[in-house]
């Protein structure tokens, strides 16, 4: 019997709803469950010599058939990033987002098996920013806001994370001194809006939330754990071309494997008037500004005062 890869892939996903599979995991599962059909496929090919070659061929075919899967079965969805993951769900996009946001508001102790919450992403992002980009970061807690503007007055005002990139970290002391005398730029300020999930139902709202609360910084980013669907990525690239907010894919299992998918468009200067409002309304942001000022005055980033600190090695 010929190997019907499309049928077997869809059956595997449908019988394991909500479970994420990479193309390789699907290929390996099919190889184990249908050895006779797989060996027949290998025997017919002059290019496939080993079982490893066969599995790699199945991986490639599964990836190429993805548009057909999704056209015939809308329940088949994929995440973007590396590796792309396939899953089956009966939930509409809006329900997936609503459930992710509901989980984010629940304390971990209230969950029998705690799933990933938005708050769990903050230290992972901070670790990635420091280790891969030399950015010192701090969490901005909206609960520390004054709310003097009344209900909704500060909606979309605060980013989740802010950061300072020390441009002088590898400079010679004489160069640092010269820059101080000439009052040239020594830092770049970063701003981040963090989300668990982006799909077609919330991509524009999340993006414009990032535009609203990160427009003060040199670099603004939307940082996400999971991006569902190629159409979502197309929308993000289109929005970036218009507004310049970048995109970071957070890899919770290994923060070092997180990556900047769309680099932000840099703004030449910081909007200090906007920063002034943020500092007046939120103590966390005020503390961030103090650290930036102290760095300009002393050249010391005060690494212990940030959310992530460098890992010391022998």
Backbone as CSV, one residue per row, in Angstrom:
resi,resn,N_x,N_y,N_z,CA_x,CA_y,CA_z,C_x,C_y,C_z
1,UNK,0.847,-1.197,0.000,0.000,0.000,0.000,0.884,1.249,0.000
2,UNK,0.527,2.213,-0.851,1.304,3.448,-0.934,1.137,4.267,0.341
3,UNK,2.164,5.001,0.664,2.150,5.843,1.859,1.392,7.128,1.559
4,UNK,0.232,7.299,2.190,-0.566,8.520,2.024,-0.167,9.491,3.133
5,UNK,0.853,10.286,2.861,1.438,11.135,3.893,0.463,12.195,4.385
6,UNK,-0.297,12.769,3.475,-1.251,13.811,3.873,-2.297,13.257,4.831
7,UNK,-2.865,12.106,4.486,-3.896,11.501,5.321,-3.352,11.132,6.692
8,UNK,-2.167,10.532,6.716,-1.590,10.095,7.989,-1.215,11.285,8.875
9,UNK,-0.742,12.351,8.265,-0.396,13.549,9.040,-1.630,14.145,9.692
10,UNK,-2.688,14.303,8.909,-3.925,14.878,9.441,-4.507,13.982,10.529
11,UNK,-4.463,12.657,10.333,-4.987,11.733,11.343,-4.206,11.853,12.653
12,UNK,-2.890,11.969,12.551,-2.070,12.104,13.755,-2.436,13.376,14.519
13,UNK,-2.593,14.469,13.800,-2.941,15.734,14.451,-4.341,15.682,15.044
14,UNK,-5.287,15.105,14.299,-6.682,15.073,14.747,-6.858,14.194,15.983
15,UNK,-6.093,13.137,16.085,-6.216,12.250,17.249,-5.402,12.749,18.451
16,UNK,-4.673,13.834,18.263,-3.924,14.461,19.361,-4.217,15.957,19.387
17,UNK,-5.482,16.333,19.609,-5.852,17.749,19.521,-5.063,18.621,20.497
18,UNK,-4.706,19.805,20.029,-3.984,20.840,20.795,-2.507,20.506,21.045
19,UNK,-2.079,19.309,20.697,-0.675,18.954,20.909,0.158,19.448,19.729
20,UNK,1.291,20.070,20.018,2.160,20.608,18.974,3.166,19.560,18.516
21,UNK,3.318,19.436,17.193,4.286,18.519,16.597,5.142,19.281,15.590
22,UNK,6.438,19.027,15.594,7.273,19.509,14.499,7.114,18.554,13.320
23,UNK,7.539,18.970,12.138,7.461,18.095,10.971,8.290,16.830,11.199
24,UNK,9.408,16.964,11.887,10.236,15.787,12.165,9.528,14.831,13.116
25,UNK,8.874,15.338,14.129,8.141,14.466,15.057,7.014,13.732,14.339
26,UNK,6.336,14.417,13.422,5.284,13.765,12.635,5.891,12.666,11.773
27,UNK,6.993,12.989,11.100,7.640,12.013,10.223,8.092,10.784,11.005
28,UNK,8.682,10.992,12.164,9.153,9.863,12.971,7.997,9.014,13.476
29,UNK,6.879,9.655,13.838,5.709,8.903,14.300,5.130,8.053,13.173
30,UNK,5.062,8.618,11.974,4.544,7.869,10.824,5.498,6.730,10.462
31,UNK,6.789,6.982,10.536,7.783,5.954,10.228,7.644,4.762,11.176
32,UNK,7.405,5.039,12.455,7.262,3.962,13.437,5.939,3.222,13.301
33,UNK,4.869,3.958,12.962,3.537,3.346,12.918,3.256,2.628,11.602
34,UNK,3.967,2.973,10.544,3.685,2.399,9.218,4.996,1.972,8.544
35,UNK,5.678,0.996,9.129,6.992,0.606,8.592,6.928,0.024,7.184
36,UNK,5.908,-0.783,6.888,5.844,-1.422,5.569,5.694,-0.384,4.465
37,UNK,4.766,0.565,4.648,4.551,1.599,3.638,5.794,2.474,3.472
38,UNK,6.466,2.734,4.584,7.673,3.567,4.521,8.801,2.851,3.771
39,UNK,8.973,1.563,4.039,10.020,0.823,3.343,9.710,0.702,1.853
40,UNK,8.426,0.595,1.514,8.039,0.546,0.100,8.377,1.866,-0.588
41,UNK,8.162,2.971,0.103,8.497,4.286,-0.460,10.008,4.399,-0.677
42,UNK,10.777,3.884,0.285,12.236,3.935,0.153,12.708,3.088,-1.025
43,UNK,12.081,1.922,-1.201,12.492,1.019,-2.276,12.231,1.611,-3.655
44,UNK,11.216,2.466,-3.770,10.864,3.058,-5.064,11.771,4.219,-5.454
45,UNK,12.538,4.728,-4.503,13.343,5.919,-4.762,14.809,5.560,-4.955
46,UNK,15.431,6.175,-5.937,16.856,5.951,-6.161,17.700,6.883,-5.287
47,UNK,17.070,7.935,-4.739,17.807,8.905,-3.925,17.778,8.575,-2.435
48,UNK,16.758,7.812,-2.018,16.619,7.484,-0.595,17.296,6.150,-0.337
49,UNK,18.405,6.170,0.398,19.180,4.957,0.627,19.033,4.411,2.042
50,UNK,18.807,5.280,3.012,18.746,4.849,4.410,17.439,5.316,5.049
51,UNK,17.161,4.775,6.243,15.976,5.222,6.979,16.089,6.700,7.348
52,UNK,17.297,7.137,7.642,17.498,8.560,7.954,17.150,9.430,6.756
53,UNK,17.564,8.987,5.563,17.212,9.717,4.341,15.698,9.763,4.162
54,UNK,15.038,8.643,4.453,13.590,8.570,4.285,12.878,9.537,5.228
55,UNK,13.279,9.547,6.491,12.639,10.448,7.455,12.841,11.899,7.040
56,UNK,14.046,12.221,6.562,14.304,13.589,6.116,13.416,13.944,4.923
57,UNK,13.181,12.978,4.032,12.295,13.212,2.891,10.861,13.437,3.359
58,UNK,10.421,12.662,4.347,9.077,12.855,4.895,8.941,14.234,5.528
59,UNK,9.971,14.665,6.241,9.956,15.998,6.857,9.766,17.067,5.789
60,UNK,10.522,16.953,4.704,10.424,17.943,3.628,9.040,17.934,2.984
61,UNK,8.480,16.748,2.770,7.164,16.657,2.131,6.063,17.189,3.043
62,UNK,6.171,16.933,4.339,5.173,17.453,5.284,5.183,18.974,5.253
63,UNK,6.377,19.563,5.248,6.468,21.020,5.182,5.880,21.584,3.907
64,UNK,6.132,20.928,2.784,5.634,21.437,1.503,4.128,21.266,1.353
65,UNK,3.550,20.283,2.063,2.110,20.031,1.964,1.288,20.873,2.942
66,UNK,1.952,21.672,3.770,1.235,22.459,4.780,0.092,23.294,4.202
67,UNK,0.284,24.032,3.102,-0.852,24.808,2.571,-2.052,23.939,2.203
68,UNK,-1.784,22.724,1.673,-2.888,21.819,1.327,-3.614,21.341,2.580
69,UNK,-2.848,21.001,3.631,-3.481,20.587,4.889,-4.453,21.659,5.361
70,UNK,-3.983,22.888,5.385,-4.768,23.967,5.977,-5.931,24.395,5.087
71,UNK,-5.785,24.209,3.789,-6.897,24.537,2.901,-8.031,23.520,3.050
72,UNK,-7.691,22.246,3.176,-8.704,21.199,3.302,-9.230,21.071,4.727
73,UNK,-8.366,21.351,5.691,-8.748,21.195,7.105,-8.366,22.469,7.860
74,UNK,-9.292,23.415,8.004,-8.990,24.662,8.724,-8.582,24.429,10.179
75,UNK,-8.894,23.242,10.701,-8.517,22.941,12.088,-7.005,22.728,12.242
76,UNK,-6.318,22.482,11.132,-4.864,22.328,11.179,-4.229,23.718,11.192
77,UNK,-3.487,23.992,12.248,-2.825,25.288,12.367,-1.332,25.083,12.594
78,UNK,-0.589,26.118,12.304,0.857,26.049,12.481,1.348,27.286,13.216
79,UNK,2.447,27.112,13.928,3.119,28.247,14.546,4.286,28.652,13.658
80,UNK,4.654,29.932,13.719,5.817,30.404,12.977,7.044,30.324,13.873
81,UNK,8.205,30.546,13.304,9.437,30.415,14.070,10.095,29.071,13.804
82,UNK,11.126,28.780,14.545,11.895,27.550,14.339,11.804,26.653,15.569
83,UNK,11.416,25.385,15.424,10.833,24.841,14.204,9.350,25.188,14.120
84,UNK,8.800,25.176,12.928,7.354,25.354,12.781,6.649,24.151,13.397
85,UNK,5.588,24.418,14.148,4.834,23.353,14.808,3.439,23.250,14.218
86,UNK,2.964,22.022,14.075,1.627,21.738,13.554,0.741,21.294,14.710
87,UNK,-0.533,21.684,14.670,-1.472,21.179,15.671,-2.899,21.255,15.142
88,UNK,-3.780,20.503,15.795,-5.203,20.450,15.434,-6.003,21.102,16.554
89,UNK,-6.871,22.016,16.196,-7.730,22.642,17.195,-9.080,22.973,16.585
90,UNK,-10.115,22.801,17.383,-11.466,23.192,16.983,-11.781,24.619,17.430
91,UNK,-10.862,25.227,18.168,-11.115,26.554,18.725,-10.915,27.638,17.663
92,UNK,-11.796,28.624,17.610,-11.544,29.774,16.742,-10.385,30.604,17.285
93,UNK,-9.816,31.441,16.430,-8.665,32.251,16.841,-8.965,33.087,18.075
94,UNK,-10.158,33.658,18.122,-10.505,34.533,19.245,-10.519,33.774,20.563
95,UNK,-10.964,32.512,20.539,-11.001,31.719,21.773,-9.593,31.374,22.237
96,UNK,-8.693,31.068,21.292,-7.314,30.761,21.674,-6.669,31.944,22.388
97,UNK,-6.889,33.146,21.851,-6.321,34.345,22.468,-6.951,34.597,23.828
98,UNK,-8.289,34.458,23.908,-8.992,34.711,25.171,-8.512,33.764,26.263
99,UNK,-8.311,32.496,25.930,-7.853,31.526,26.924,-6.423,31.830,27.373
100,UNK,-5.568,32.237,26.432,-4.195,32.589,26.801,-4.173,33.783,27.738
101,UNK,-5.008,34.782,27.457,-5.044,35.974,28.306,-5.653,35.663,29.671
102,UNK,-6.643,34.766,29.710,-7.252,34.394,30.987,-6.237,33.682,31.876
103,UNK,-5.464,32.780,31.285,-4.437,32.068,32.048,-3.408,33.047,32.597
104,UNK,-3.090,34.082,31.812,-2.072,35.047,32.228,-2.475,35.820,33.468
105,UNK,-3.779,35.928,33.716,-4.248,36.699,34.871,-4.406,35.845,36.121
106,UNK,-4.229,34.524,35.988,-4.428,33.622,37.119,-3.111,33.377,37.844
107,UNK,-3.126,33.319,39.186,-1.905,32.979,39.922,-1.520,31.530,39.672
108,UNK,-0.223,31.266,39.660,0.253,29.910,39.375,-0.312,28.891,40.351
109,UNK,-0.502,29.287,41.621,-1.001,28.359,42.638,-2.421,27.894,42.344
110,UNK,-3.152,28.654,41.541,-4.539,28.302,41.235,-4.640,27.307,40.088
111,UNK,-3.518,26.964,39.464,-3.530,26.080,38.310,-2.925,24.734,38.690
112,UNK,-3.663,23.657,38.400,-3.197,22.321,38.764,-1.868,22.004,38.081
113,UNK,-1.814,22.208,36.766,-0.578,22.070,36.004,-0.302,23.416,35.369
114,UNK,0.497,24.242,36.009,0.645,25.620,35.536,1.134,25.694,34.092
115,UNK,0.335,26.227,33.182,0.803,26.461,31.821,1.630,27.744,31.786
116,UNK,2.182,28.026,30.645,2.966,29.242,30.491,2.049,30.452,30.554
117,UNK,2.433,31.433,31.380,1.696,32.688,31.481,2.565,33.821,30.945
118,UNK,1.913,34.942,30.637,2.678,36.069,30.106,3.767,36.502,31.076
119,UNK,3.445,36.504,32.367,4.426,36.940,33.362,5.655,36.029,33.374
120,UNK,5.489,34.769,32.958,6.622,33.849,32.906,7.600,34.202,31.784
121,UNK,7.122,34.967,30.804,7.973,35.329,29.675,8.932,36.467,30.006
122,UNK,8.591,37.284,30.996,9.396,38.476,31.273,10.851,38.143,31.607
123,UNK,11.121,37.242,32.566,12.532,36.934,32.854,13.235,36.240,31.695
124,UNK,12.490,35.479,30.892,13.096,34.811,29.739,13.538,35.839,28.706
125,UNK,12.682,36.833,28.465,13.044,37.896,27.529,14.232,38.693,28.057
126,UNK,14.225,39.005,29.352,15.333,39.765,29.939,16.653,39.016,29.795
127,UNK,16.598,37.704,30.004,17.808,36.880,29.870,18.327,36.909,28.438
128,UNK,17.420,36.777,27.471,17.797,36.806,26.056,18.388,38.156,25.670
129,UNK,17.754,39.231,26.115,18.209,40.570,25.747,19.624,40.838,26.250
130,UNK,19.906,40.409,27.472,21.229,40.669,28.034,22.290,39.782,27.393
131,UNK,21.994,38.490,27.273,23.009,37.555,26.788,23.293,37.714,25.299
132,UNK,22.274,38.063,24.516,22.443,38.112,23.063,22.619,39.522,22.516
133,UNK,22.133,40.533,23.240,22.168,41.897,22.694,22.750,42.930,23.651
134,UNK,23.179,42.505,24.825,23.777,43.438,25.763,22.825,44.508,26.255
135,UNK,21.543,44.168,26.345,20.522,45.127,26.777,20.128,44.819,28.219
136,UNK,20.300,45.788,29.105,19.846,45.665,30.495,18.365,46.042,30.538
137,UNK,17.555,45.242,31.199,16.109,45.462,31.125,15.461,45.495,32.495
138,UNK,14.276,46.111,32.529,13.477,46.168,33.751,12.006,45.999,33.397
139,UNK,11.300,45.310,34.279,9.852,45.128,34.163,9.138,46.410,34.579
140,UNK,8.125,46.801,33.813,7.267,47.926,34.173,5.918,47.354,34.604
141,UNK,5.632,47.422,35.883,4.401,46.861,36.436,3.317,47.935,36.429
142,UNK,2.264,47.698,35.660,1.188,48.695,35.579,0.490,48.889,36.923
143,UNK,0.644,47.916,37.838,0.022,48.053,39.155,0.700,49.139,39.993
144,UNK,1.889,49.559,39.574,2.596,50.617,40.292,2.303,51.995,39.694
145,UNK,1.291,52.058,38.830,0.916,53.331,38.218,0.026,54.126,39.159
146,UNK,0.011,55.435,38.976,-0.772,56.306,39.857,-2.254,56.293,39.524
147,UNK,-2.592,56.034,38.230,-3.987,56.063,37.763,-4.647,57.417,38.001
148,UNK,-3.835,58.467,37.974,-4.398,59.799,38.162,-5.250,60.248,36.981
149,UNK,-5.097,59.556,35.851,-5.865,59.924,34.666,-7.277,59.346,34.679
150,UNK,-7.603,58.534,35.693,-8.926,57.929,35.751,-8.978,56.633,34.973
151,UNK,-10.143,55.926,35.021,-10.287,54.641,34.333,-9.982,54.768,32.840
152,UNK,-9.085,53.929,32.357,-8.741,53.929,30.937,-7.811,55.045,30.518
153,UNK,-7.460,55.944,31.439,-6.625,57.081,31.067,-5.210,56.694,30.689
154,UNK,-4.747,55.563,31.201,-3.388,55.105,30.899,-3.375,53.833,30.064
155,UNK,-4.483,53.548,29.384,-4.551,52.347,28.555,-3.498,52.412,27.451
156,UNK,-2.760,51.328,27.313,-1.710,51.193,26.303,-0.605,52.228,26.502
157,UNK,-0.433,52.711,27.716,0.606,53.707,27.975,1.942,53.055,28.301
158,UNK,1.909,51.976,29.099,3.152,51.386,29.598,3.545,50.149,28.795
159,UNK,4.810,50.040,28.430,5.304,48.767,27.895,5.459,47.762,29.032
160,UNK,5.653,46.507,28.683,5.876,45.475,29.702,7.320,45.472,30.195
161,UNK,8.248,45.696,29.274,9.676,45.660,29.575,10.334,46.874,28.920
162,UNK,11.301,47.472,29.601,12.122,48.522,28.996,13.581,48.116,29.133
163,UNK,14.433,48.660,28.269,15.826,48.251,28.309,16.781,49.363,27.927
164,UNK,18.020,49.216,28.371,19.099,50.149,28.041,20.260,49.369,27.442
165,UNK,20.657,49.740,26.239,21.813,49.130,25.583,23.018,50.046,25.760
166,UNK,24.061,49.533,26.387,25.289,50.293,26.618,26.149,50.236,25.362
167,UNK,26.171,51.323,24.602,26.948,51.355,23.367,28.448,51.433,23.631
168,UNK,28.830,51.775,24.853,30.248,51.984,25.175,30.905,50.771,25.828
169,UNK,30.190,49.664,25.908,30.675,48.516,26.693,32.075,48.064,26.282
170,UNK,32.385,48.087,24.982,33.680,47.604,24.498,34.608,48.742,24.081
171,UNK,34.286,49.956,24.479,35.099,51.099,24.054,36.308,51.310,24.965
172,UNK,37.345,51.905,24.406,38.524,52.304,25.176,38.130,53.438,26.124
173,UNK,38.700,53.477,27.336,38.351,54.544,28.283,38.513,55.951,27.721
174,UNK,39.519,56.171,26.863,39.702,57.503,26.288,38.553,57.868,25.351
175,UNK,38.045,56.873,24.633,36.908,57.123,23.746,35.668,57.436,24.568
176,UNK,35.477,56.698,25.657,34.339,56.980,26.537,34.407,58.407,27.061
177,UNK,35.604,58.834,27.447,35.756,60.189,27.947,35.473,61.227,26.889
178,UNK,35.935,60.977,25.667,35.688,61.923,24.582,34.202,62.038,24.276
179,UNK,33.511,60.904,24.279,32.070,60.917,24.017,31.340,61.710,25.091
180,UNK,31.768,61.547,26.347,31.141,62.302,27.435,31.334,63.800,27.243
181,UNK,32.533,64.209,26.814,32.802,65.630,26.613,31.962,66.204,25.480
182,UNK,31.740,65.380,24.451,30.981,65.857,23.303,29.485,65.586,23.433
183,UNK,29.082,64.962,24.534,27.671,64.670,24.803,27.036,63.840,23.689
184,UNK,27.814,62.934,23.095,27.270,62.061,22.065,26.521,60.892,22.701
185,UNK,25.799,60.164,21.863,24.946,59.075,22.345,25.779,57.937,22.920
186,UNK,25.433,57.517,24.127,26.109,56.387,24.768,25.189,55.188,24.957
187,UNK,23.892,55.380,24.807,22.942,54.286,24.996,21.872,54.329,23.911
188,UNK,21.209,53.201,23.765,19.940,53.129,23.040,18.909,52.589,24.019
189,UNK,17.729,53.170,24.006,16.660,52.715,24.887,15.687,51.855,24.090
190,UNK,15.317,50.718,24.679,14.445,49.737,24.040,13.136,49.651,24.817
191,UNK,12.080,49.216,24.126,10.772,49.054,24.766,10.087,47.826,24.179
192,UNK,9.379,47.071,25.047,8.829,45.785,24.621,7.399,45.589,25.120
193,UNK,6.536,45.153,24.227,5.207,44.660,24.578,5.254,43.143,24.438
194,UNK,4.829,42.403,25.472,4.968,40.949,25.508,3.601,40.284,25.390
195,UNK,3.521,39.250,24.545,2.286,38.489,24.366,2.598,36.992,24.344
196,UNK,1.657,36.205,24.864,1.791,34.752,24.773,1.530,34.253,23.362
197,UNK,0.482,34.781,22.724,0.011,34.243,21.451,-0.422,35.367,20.523
198,UNK,-0.002,35.269,19.274,-0.505,36.143,18.217,-1.127,35.281,17.133
199,UNK,-2.343,35.631,16.729,-2.951,35.017,15.556,-3.743,36.089,14.815
200,UNK,-4.520,35.673,13.835,-5.205,36.660,12.998,-6.223,37.485,13.765
201,UNK,-6.692,36.980,14.894,-7.740,37.703,15.622,-7.195,38.846,16.471
202,UNK,-5.914,38.787,16.859,-5.393,39.825,17.764,-4.127,40.505,17.280
203,UNK,-3.658,40.153,16.078,-2.358,40.652,15.645,-2.335,42.173,15.519
204,UNK,-3.392,42.764,14.962,-3.378,44.218,14.778,-3.507,44.948,16.118
205,UNK,-4.363,44.446,16.994,-4.519,45.083,18.302,-3.208,45.031,19.083
206,UNK,-2.558,43.865,19.086,-1.299,43.728,19.821,-0.218,44.620,19.220
207,UNK,-0.183,44.690,17.895,0.844,45.508,17.251,0.658,46.982,17.593
208,UNK,-0.571,47.464,17.495,-0.785,48.882,17.767,-0.686,49.203,19.256
209,UNK,-0.870,48.208,20.104,-0.565,48.402,21.519,0.932,48.662,21.684
210,UNK,1.741,47.894,20.954,3.192,48.114,20.998,3.562,49.472,20.413
211,UNK,2.898,49.872,19.341,3.144,51.199,18.767,2.857,52.277,19.803
212,UNK,1.735,52.128,20.509,1.306,53.140,21.473,2.257,53.253,22.654
213,UNK,2.678,52.114,23.208,3.461,52.198,24.446,4.969,52.138,24.236
214,UNK,5.419,52.044,22.990,6.860,51.973,22.740,7.363,53.072,21.814
215,UNK,6.508,54.033,21.483,6.897,55.070,20.530,7.907,56.050,21.103
216,UNK,8.133,56.030,22.406,9.091,56.936,23.039,10.536,56.489,22.855
217,UNK,10.752,55.190,22.577,12.089,54.596,22.644,12.815,54.655,21.305
218,UNK,14.127,54.410,21.347,14.889,54.281,20.103,14.446,53.062,19.311
219,UNK,14.116,51.981,20.038,13.723,50.728,19.397,12.525,50.141,20.128
220,UNK,11.467,49.821,19.393,10.279,49.226,19.981,10.026,47.849,19.405
221,UNK,9.653,46.903,20.290,9.452,45.520,19.853,8.172,44.930,20.429
222,UNK,7.583,44.022,19.654,6.541,43.118,20.113,7.218,41.768,20.316
223,UNK,7.184,41.235,21.537,7.859,39.977,21.870,6.808,38.914,22.159
224,UNK,6.885,37.775,21.464,5.801,36.794,21.467,6.352,35.383,21.636
225,UNK,5.621,34.568,22.413,6.012,33.168,22.580,5.540,32.311,21.411
226,UNK,4.348,32.593,20.889,3.810,31.757,19.811,3.101,32.616,18.776
227,UNK,3.430,32.392,17.514,2.803,33.092,16.393,2.123,32.043,15.542
228,UNK,0.829,32.157,15.374,0.062,31.141,14.650,-0.244,31.618,13.237
229,UNK,0.275,30.892,12.240,-0.127,31.101,10.865,0.751,32.037,10.057
230,UNK,0.927,31.682,8.783,1.729,32.512,7.885,1.056,33.846,7.598
231,UNK,-0.282,33.879,7.607,-0.977,35.144,7.362,-0.702,36.142,8.481
232,UNK,-0.527,35.640,9.695,-0.184,36.523,10.810,1.177,37.159,10.575
233,UNK,2.150,36.376,10.110,3.474,36.922,9.826,3.424,37.924,8.680
234,UNK,2.628,37.655,7.672,2.499,38.612,6.566,1.958,39.945,7.064
235,UNK,0.957,39.872,7.945,0.373,41.096,8.500,1.419,41.855,9.321
236,UNK,2.203,41.135,10.111,3.227,41.777,10.931,4.280,42.467,10.068
237,UNK,4.682,41.841,8.989,5.684,42.457,8.112,5.123,43.710,7.439
238,UNK,3.856,43.661,7.060,3.234,44.834,6.464,3.154,45.974,7.471
239,UNK,2.747,45.656,8.706,2.645,46.682,9.744,4.019,47.249,10.094
240,UNK,5.044,46.398,10.104,6.391,46.897,10.376,6.814,47.919,9.335
241,UNK,6.527,47.630,8.067,6.942,48.554,7.009,6.311,49.926,7.188
242,UNK,5.156,49.972,7.851,4.466,51.243,8.072,4.897,51.925,9.362
243,UNK,5.161,51.144,10.412,5.334,51.731,11.744,6.676,51.426,12.410
244,UNK,7.413,50.430,11.926,8.766,50.213,12.416,8.918,49.424,13.696
245,UNK,7.819,48.920,14.271,7.923,48.080,15.471,8.440,46.701,15.070
246,UNK,9.473,46.215,15.759,10.063,44.931,15.430,9.370,43.765,16.118
247,UNK,9.852,42.556,15.833,9.234,41.337,16.360,10.304,40.403,16.907
248,UNK,10.093,39.948,18.138,10.971,38.959,18.770,10.173,37.694,19.048
249,UNK,10.706,36.557,18.638,10.121,35.254,18.975,10.830,34.734,20.220
250,UNK,10.088,34.588,21.325,10.652,34.063,22.567,10.542,32.538,22.552
251,UNK,11.641,31.862,22.844,11.635,30.403,22.958,11.682,30.051,24.438
252,UNK,10.533,29.745,25.055,10.509,29.525,26.509,11.403,28.386,26.969
253,UNK,11.516,27.322,26.159,12.302,26.158,26.570,13.796,26.481,26.637
254,UNK,14.234,27.424,25.818,15.644,27.815,25.786,15.735,29.267,25.343
255,UNK,15.740,30.206,26.285,15.727,31.629,25.921,16.847,32.030,24.969
256,UNK,17.990,31.344,25.023,19.103,31.691,24.138,18.755,31.455,22.675
257,UNK,17.758,30.611,22.410,17.339,30.344,21.039,16.262,31.313,20.567
258,UNK,15.853,32.228,21.427,14.941,33.284,20.985,15.629,34.078,19.881
259,UNK,14.837,34.771,19.074,15.440,35.473,17.947,14.619,36.687,17.548
260,UNK,15.301,37.656,16.981,14.630,38.813,16.393,14.216,38.430,14.978
261,UNK,12.919,38.291,14.757,12.412,37.924,13.435,12.330,39.135,12.521
262,UNK,11.950,40.275,13.086,11.860,41.519,12.320,12.585,42.600,13.120
263,UNK,13.745,43.074,12.674,14.440,44.135,13.417,13.626,45.429,13.418
264,UNK,13.588,46.082,14.570,12.862,47.349,14.682,13.582,48.436,13.892
265,UNK,12.815,49.392,13.421,13.387,50.565,12.770,13.792,51.564,13.853
266,UNK,15.068,51.907,13.870,15.581,52.754,14.947,15.143,54.205,14.793
267,UNK,14.746,54.802,15.917,14.463,56.236,15.959,15.715,56.953,16.454
268,UNK,16.014,58.072,15.852,17.263,58.768,16.160,17.298,59.307,17.578
269,UNK,16.151,59.672,18.115,16.139,60.294,19.443,15.003,59.726,20.287
270,UNK,15.159,59.862,21.587,14.139,59.437,22.545,13.109,60.551,22.702
271,UNK,11.848,60.181,22.806,10.781,61.157,23.053,10.726,61.420,24.559
272,UNK,11.468,62.415,25.020,11.570,62.671,26.457,10.280,63.226,27.040
273,UNK,9.482,63.910,26.243,8.194,64.392,26.748,7.288,63.218,27.105
274,UNK,7.291,62.201,26.256,6.515,60.993,26.537,7.091,60.272,27.752
275,UNK,8.418,60.216,27.838,9.059,59.597,29.005,8.669,60.316,30.290
276,UNK,8.540,61.629,30.207,8.172,62.406,31.387,6.813,61.972,31.920
277,UNK,5.864,61.761,31.019,4.546,61.310,31.477,4.635,59.915,32.089
278,UNK,5.365,59.033,31.429,5.517,57.678,31.956,6.156,57.693,33.343
279,UNK,7.181,58.526,33.515,7.869,58.590,34.802,6.977,59.159,35.896
280,UNK,6.134,60.125,35.543,5.217,60.694,36.527,4.135,59.704,36.938
281,UNK,3.761,58.827,36.017,2.645,57.917,36.265,3.071,56.577,36.856
282,UNK,4.353,56.197,36.683,4.742,54.840,37.082,6.118,54.841,37.743
283,UNK,6.193,54.295,38.963,7.443,54.295,39.728,8.505,53.405,39.091
284,UNK,8.085,52.307,38.464,9.060,51.437,37.816,9.774,52.175,36.687
285,UNK,8.998,52.925,35.907,9.617,53.653,34.798,10.532,54.757,35.329
286,UNK,10.138,55.391,36.409,10.983,56.417,37.016,12.319,55.824,37.453
287,UNK,12.291,54.625,38.034,13.532,53.966,38.447,14.404,53.634,37.235
288,UNK,13.762,53.252,36.135,14.492,52.991,34.893,15.209,54.253,34.416
289,UNK,14.506,55.376,34.410,15.105,56.641,33.971,16.267,57.029,34.881
290,UNK,16.132,56.775,36.173,17.226,57.077,37.107,18.474,56.269,36.761
291,UNK,18.286,55.002,36.411,19.430,54.169,36.042,20.098,54.681,34.771
292,UNK,19.285,55.127,33.808,19.838,55.688,32.574,20.634,56.956,32.886
293,UNK,20.076,57.822,33.723,20.770,59.063,34.097,22.082,58.758,34.809
294,UNK,22.035,57.817,35.750,23.244,57.476,36.494,24.324,56.911,35.579
295,UNK,23.911,56.146,34.575,24.890,55.625,33.628,25.555,56.763,32.860
296,UNK,24.769,57.735,32.425,25.337,58.869,31.697,26.305,59.654,32.579
297,UNK,26.013,59.718,33.865,26.865,60.489,34.773,28.139,59.747,35.149
298,UNK,28.044,58.436,35.316,29.169,57.670,35.862,29.794,56.682,34.887
299,UNK,29.059,56.306,33.835,29.544,55.266,32.938,29.371,53.866,33.486
300,UNK,28.775,53.752,34.664,28.552,52.452,35.311,27.100,52.032,35.098
301,UNK,26.851,50.915,34.394,25.463,50.486,34.171,24.778,49.920,35.412
302,UNK,25.523,49.732,36.506,24.956,49.214,37.765,24.191,47.913,37.486
303,UNK,24.908,46.918,37.015,24.289,45.708,36.478,23.388,45.004,37.485
304,UNK,23.679,45.130,38.775,22.889,44.426,39.788,21.507,45.041,39.986
305,UNK,21.285,46.219,39.445,19.993,46.885,39.623,18.989,46.532,38.529
306,UNK,19.408,45.697,37.570,18.515,45.325,36.468,17.919,43.946,36.725
307,UNK,16.942,43.566,35.880,16.224,42.306,36.104,17.058,41.080,35.774
308,UNK,17.973,41.188,34.831,18.877,40.084,34.506,20.300,40.583,34.675
309,UNK,21.170,39.732,35.198,22.562,40.124,35.416,23.455,39.167,34.640
310,UNK,24.639,39.625,34.233,25.538,38.754,33.472,25.906,37.507,34.260
311,UNK,26.040,36.395,33.539,26.479,35.143,34.153,27.995,35.137,34.191
312,UNK,28.559,34.983,35.379,30.011,34.978,35.530,30.571,33.624,35.128
313,UNK,31.633,33.636,34.351,32.285,32.398,33.923,33.731,32.413,34.378
314,UNK,34.282,31.210,34.520,35.682,31.103,34.954,36.619,31.540,33.837
